[in-house]
Amino acid sequence: MKKSFKIAMLTMLVSMIALAGCGAKGTDEQAAAGGKSEDGKLKPYKITLVYPGTAQKDLAVVQEEMSKYLTEKINATIELKPIEWGSWDDKTNLMKISNEPFDLMFTASWYYYPRDAAKGQYLELDDLMNQYGKDIPDVLGPDFIKGSRIGGKLYALPTKKEFGQGFGLLLSKKLVDKYKFDVNGVKSIEDVEKMLGTIKANEPGVTPIISRKFTNVWEAANYDNIIAHIAVARGSKEIKAIDKLEDPKYIDFYKRMNVWYKNGWFDKDILTSDTDQAMNMIKAGKGFAVASSLKPGKDKEMSLTSGTEVVQMETAGPFTTTGDAQGAMLGISRTSEDPARAMMFLNLLYTDKKLLNMLDWGVEGKHYVKKSENVIDYPEGVTADTQAYPSPGGWMFGNQFNSFLWANEDPQKWEQFQKFNDSAERSIILGFAFNQEPVKAEMAAIENVNKEFEASLGTGAVDAEKTIAKWKEKRDAAGFDKVKAEVDKQLQEWAAAQK
């Protein structure tokens, strides 16, 4: 039995390898030919775009209009395939392991891009882009593309949107006006403390700051985090990783959070509260502030979605890391039957305003009406609650600087975004992505240790020095030194390759 089983398995493996080889060859040939027939014309092809989101009532209507337009442009139709966030992992993983044919899939640094690239899920794009996406490099610029590479290779293309993050707080406008707080310009942590102290002293029943997000925002503003609390400090002039748990600035910050906790500035649900809960508390007059990553107009955006007015205040200027550059991307699947056509479609998403705005907002006259060349609003009788094609999330697709603005948005929004992007400080290791494979066993053990200490430290409820000391001891026993050595090795190799 064992011998027969081994023979059967070997036969299956050989067949799979042969099929994989044939598939790869076919893909290469199609990419080179661009899906052309013998007379040199493009064959009809259906492009499948997979992304997270809820299928809208009029999804088929928009899909049909996009297909008509794409047929004229590149002889292609499109299948829009949104998958609910809650089932995204299970359904997309099944698509990948079952070799289901599809063309484009949303990915991101925070959503498995490095892992899937390492596994060969996405095709390398440089040659395809040079041949069928020639307009894309000029639209994105070198920094966006540099930040999207893994091991020097490009496996997905980023959305052109904000390039980096600003950092700070969203504050109740009502209370800002009442106490005449100055929110302009970057504020020091001492300035933030004065505001929180004022609210605590004068507004019984109002929580000064909600959720532990302030600790996340502070860390993201001060470090380019690589992995397992190994990071390069913002503003560093040399490519050198540090252990944050040994950084005096890090320890002092969490000692300060312990003081905030003792002052009663945090909400009682700090371990579980999030931005939605914070906005609900601010709306109910029971909260003052919540920390947030920032971009131009973030306060207006949050005011509209929450139904309560907030204003934003920077506590640190914008900063761009590899993770930020890879914050929203589209990759071409290894199972695509016409990668060249998928790249042609991507090229249009970066350059063709009509196509992008169909995907973002639907069909003109039905889902929106134009107020001017670049400003839109709902058609008469349609509201945000009754619209049949709520946007799937333009932040996932192409060149958002070509996306129409709504009548209630700042008409200078995209100019402000460009200034924001230009002003963002670039990390000295922009473009570096750590490969965990050599230390994945140690990383699994370290992640378990981190879960034991991260949350409680972030609440401010524990003694920072004692907690960090215990954390380091357990983490070191889990193999931290080996991980740190591997980070240093890969950083040195990456730095050498940049010269």
Disulfide bonds with the S-S distance in Angstrom:
none
